[in-house]
Amino acid sequence: MSTRRVPPLPDNAEEASPIQPLSAEEARRLRERRPPVSPWRVVAGQAAAGMVAAAMALLASGRPEVGWSVAWGVFVVAFPAAVFARALARRSAAGRAGVGFLAWELVKIGLSVALLVASPRAVPGLSWLAMVVGMVVATKMYWVALVWTRRDRRNGN
């Protein structure tokens, strides 16, 4: 049985990692070139797409409860996302953005579950399938917001 010898770690830290830290100027230019996606833009997109989906469901089915079910599904996703965005914006302003991220994500999930449990009482004649469609429409807006942001960056906006 042969043994392989592992070479010792280099003494110099710069030699150890091919990744070099950015200077302050390089970091500033990178932030200007790739600004973060605003969570409020995502929430606004969720609400707008939800209104369109609810109107289309109402027109396609002719039943108001189907339109309300789609709208409720969007609300189940968008309202907790808005609470989460607001909480992180307040924490970020105080310079503690990373501290409560996990806790607020748990609050967001708990709020979504509570809204799902309340669904039959909130929407008379609830169509569960239509509500799930609304939830999917709202959830997919995260990807649409990323695509819009990427397109805006390419156009120089």
PyMOL commands that set and color helices and strands:
alter all, ss='L'
color gray80, all
select helices_A, chain A and resi 13-16+24-33+39-61+64-93+101-122+128-155
alter helices_A, ss='H'
color red, helices_A
deselect
rebuild
show_as cartoon
